[in-house]
Amino acid sequence: MSIAIYPGSFDPVTRGHLDIIKRAAAVFDRVVVCVMVNAAKADTLFTLEERRTLLELVTADMKTVTVDTYSGLLTEYARLYEKPVIIRGLRAITDFDYEFQISLVNKKLNPDVETLFLIAGGSYTYLSSSAVRELGRFGAGLGCFVPDAVARAIYGKFSRDAVPEHI
């Protein structure tokens, strides 16, 4: 059985993330979306459990996808699986430079792990969770960036009494 681990902070999960998850699910028997704690992103909008819950909600129809959380090193988490492949989405060349370095470190820490880079779909190359958070802070429409349930959760975090007419 082929297993892929798609790690990330997912704060919040975007349509770009979902695109990568769907495409990975078409290639692997099982995809584990692992919501990670990233010390560099200590100021998150959603708690670890809230991010997990949102991901479970928006991937509920994907039968080969499961969602998990982990707060340690990804290479240690990967040891839970036999010959896992780590999935990383790339939006731009700058992403590749960073992800390439991380994949080499991961390989050094756990020689059994491989990394597969998936290029973001053309309509998602500009999309980031930080941009979505900023747009949500100002009440902008988020429907083209995140699923409706995620948009509502974002608006709720910013205490918006009214959800914009066009989510």
C-alpha positions in Angstrom: 0.0 0.0 0.0 1.4 3.4 -1.0 1.1 6.1 1.6 1.7 9.8 1.3 1.9 12.3 4.1 0.9 15.8 3.3 2.2 18.0 6.2 1.4 21.6 6.8 0.1 24.2 9.2 -3.2 24.6 7.2 -4.1 27.9 9.0 -6.5 27.9 7.2 -6.9 25.1 4.7 -7.3 26.6 1.2 -8.6 25.5 -2.1 -4.9 25.2 -3.2 -4.3 22.7 -0.3 -7.4 20.7 -1.4 -6.2 20.6 -4.9 -2.9 19.0 -3.8 -4.8 16.6 -1.5 -7.1 15.5 -4.3 -4.2 15.0 -6.8 -2.1 13.1 -4.2 -5.2 10.9 -3.5 -5.3 10.0 -7.2 -1.7 8.7 -7.0 -1.5 7.1 -3.6 -3.6 4.4 -1.9 -3.8 6.5 1.2 -3.1 10.2 2.0 -2.5 11.3 5.6 -2.9 15.1 5.9 -0.9 15.9 9.0 -1.6 19.2 10.7 1.7 20.2 12.2 2.8 22.7 14.8 5.2 25.1 13.2 7.2 27.1 15.8 7.9 29.8 13.2 4.1 30.3 12.9 3.3 30.5 16.6 0.6 33.1 16.1 -2.1 31.0 14.4 -5.7 31.9 13.7 -7.0 28.5 14.5 -5.9 26.0 17.1 -4.4 22.7 16.1 -7.7 20.9 16.8 -9.7 23.5 14.9 -7.5 23.1 11.9 -7.9 19.3 12.1 -11.7 19.6 12.4 -11.9 21.9 9.4 -9.7 19.6 7.3 -11.8 16.6 8.3 -14.9 18.5 7.3 -13.6 19.5 3.8 -12.1 16.1 3.0 -15.0 14.0 4.3 -15.9 12.9 0.8 -12.3 11.7 0.1 -12.4 8.1 1.3 -8.6 7.5 1.1 -7.7 10.7 3.0 -7.3 10.8 6.8 -6.3 13.8 9.0 -3.9 13.7 11.9 -1.9 16.1 14.0 1.6 16.1 15.2 3.8 18.5 17.1 7.3 17.0 16.6 9.6 16.5 13.7 8.0 15.3 10.5 10.7 12.7 10.0 9.8 11.1 13.3 6.1 11.1 12.4 6.9 9.5 9.1 8.4 6.5 11.0 4.8 5.5 11.8 4.5 4.4 8.2 6.3 2.0 5.9 8.1 3.8 3.1 6.0 7.0 3.2 6.2 9.7 0.6 6.1 13.3 1.8 4.0 15.5 -0.4 4.9 19.2 -0.8 3.1 21.7 -2.9 5.0 24.3 -4.8 3.7 27.6 -6.0 6.8 29.3 -7.2 10.6 29.0 -7.6 11.1 30.4 -4.1 9.0 27.6 -2.6 11.2 25.0 -4.4 14.4 26.5 -3.0 13.1 26.2 0.6 11.4 22.8 0.1 14.4 21.3 -1.6 16.6 22.2 1.4 14.0 20.8 3.8 13.7 17.6 1.8 17.5 17.0 2.0 17.5 17.5 5.7 14.5 15.1 6.1 16.3 12.5 4.0 19.3 12.8 6.2 17.2 12.4 9.4 15.1 9.6 8.0 16.6 7.8 4.9 13.3 5.9 4.4 11.3 9.0 3.5 11.0 10.4 0.0 9.6 13.7 -1.0 7.4 14.3 -4.0 6.8 17.9 -5.1 3.4 18.7 -6.7 3.2 22.0 -8.6 0.2 24.1 -7.6 -2.6 24.2 -10.1 -2.5 27.4 -12.2 -5.4 29.0 -10.4 -3.7 28.5 -7.0 -0.1 29.7 -7.6 -0.8 33.0 -5.8 -2.8 31.6 -3.0 -1.5 31.5 0.6 -3.1 30.9 4.0 -1.6 34.2 5.2 -3.3 36.1 2.4 -6.6 34.4 3.2 -6.3 35.4 6.9 -5.7 39.0 5.9 -8.6 39.1 3.6 -10.8 37.5 6.2 -9.7 40.1 8.8 -11.2 42.8 6.5 -14.4 40.9 5.6 -13.5 40.3 2.0 -15.2 37.5 0.1 -13.3 34.2 0.5 -15.3 31.7 -1.5 -12.8 31.5 -4.4 -10.0 30.9 -1.9 -11.5 28.5 0.7 -14.6 26.3 1.1 -17.6 28.0 2.6 -17.3 26.3 6.0 -13.7 27.5 6.3 -14.8 31.0 5.3 -17.5 31.0 8.0 -14.9 29.8 10.6 -12.5 32.6 9.5 -15.2 35.3 9.8 -16.1 33.9 13.2 -12.6 34.3 14.4 -12.8 38.0 13.5 -16.1 38.4 15.3 -17.9 39.4 12.2 -21.6 39.6 13.0 -22.6 39.2 9.4 -21.0 37.0 6.9 -20.4 38.9 3.6 -23.2 38.3 1.1 -20.7 36.6 -1.2 -18.6 34.3 0.9 
